[in-house]
């Protein structure tokens, strides 16, 4: 006799969640080949009841980790959350909560502090441009980048960058 399909799904979900946290959408996708949609939803509902699956906390904890430890900007973090199948409403709520905690410039300043341990801030126009482009790819807004870099890069190289000389 085969084991109960719901029990197998719960065991599979537990094994997956033992490795790392998942959003409800991600876990649903990972369990898709292991049972019927109704059984999967039932298992996901039970995990939520047990507070083992919580998209709000998952989004917040992931956003904090990605911004503080990985050095990603809010744009990249929002994109990562949506890619991990967190609803846009929950992703925005998590980003607002993280912004209040870290501040608008906190993640960027923290990333630049870590980066400057191995590479000094650029002192020429080309280097400043490359740094700005890199920070934009990391998901930081242009206004925040300019605000922080104006404070960190000496006046002469920054003026040369702004005037294009």
GIWOJO-V731882 format. One record per residue. RES is the residue in one letter. OMEGA is omega in whole degrees, -180 to 180 (none if undefined). Layout:
[[RES,OMEGA] [RES,OMEGA]]
This chain:
[[X,179] [X,179] [X,178] [X,-179] [X,179] [X,179] [X,177] [X,178] [X,179] [X,178] [X,179] [X,178] [X,179] [X,179] [X,179] [X,-176] [X,176] [X,-179] [X,179] [X,178] [X,178] [X,168] [X,180] [X,-180] [X,178] [X,-178] [X,176] [X,-180] [X,-180] [X,-179] [X,-173] [X,-178] [X,-174] [X,180] [X,179] [X,-177] [X,-179] [X,178] [X,180] [X,179] [X,178] [X,179] [X,180] [X,176] [X,-180] [X,178] [X,177] [X,177] [X,179] [X,-177] [X,175] [X,179] [X,-176] [X,-177] [X,-179] [X,179] [X,177] [X,-179] [X,-180] [X,-179] [X,179] [X,-179] [X,179] [X,-179] [X,-178] [X,-179] [X,-177] [X,-173] [X,-176] [X,178] [X,178] [X,178] [X,-177] [X,179] [X,179] [X,-179] [X,177] [X,179] [X,179] [X,179] [X,179] [X,177] [X,178] [X,173] [X,171] [X,-179] [X,-177] [X,178] [X,179] [X,179] [X,179] [X,178] [X,179] [X,-180] [X,177] [X,-180] [X,180] [X,179] [X,178] [X,-177] [X,-174] [X,-176] [X,-177] [X,-175] [X,-173] [X,-178] [X,180] [X,179] [X,178] [X,179] [X,-180] [X,176] [X,179] [X,-178] [X,-176] [X,175] [X,-178] [X,-179] [X,178] [X,176] [X,-177] [X,-180] [X,179] [X,-176] [X,-178] [X,180] [X,178] [X,179] [X,179] [X,179] [X,179] [X,180] [X,179] [X,-180] [X,176] [X,177] [X,177] [X,174] [X,178] [X,179] [X,-177] [X,-178] [X,-180] [X,179] [X,-178] [X,-180] [X,-177] [X,-178] [X,176] [X,-179] [X,-172] [X,-178] [X,-179] [X,-172] [X,-175] [X,179] [X,-180] [X,178] [X,178] [X,180] [X,-177] [X,-179] [X,179] [X,-180] [X,none]]
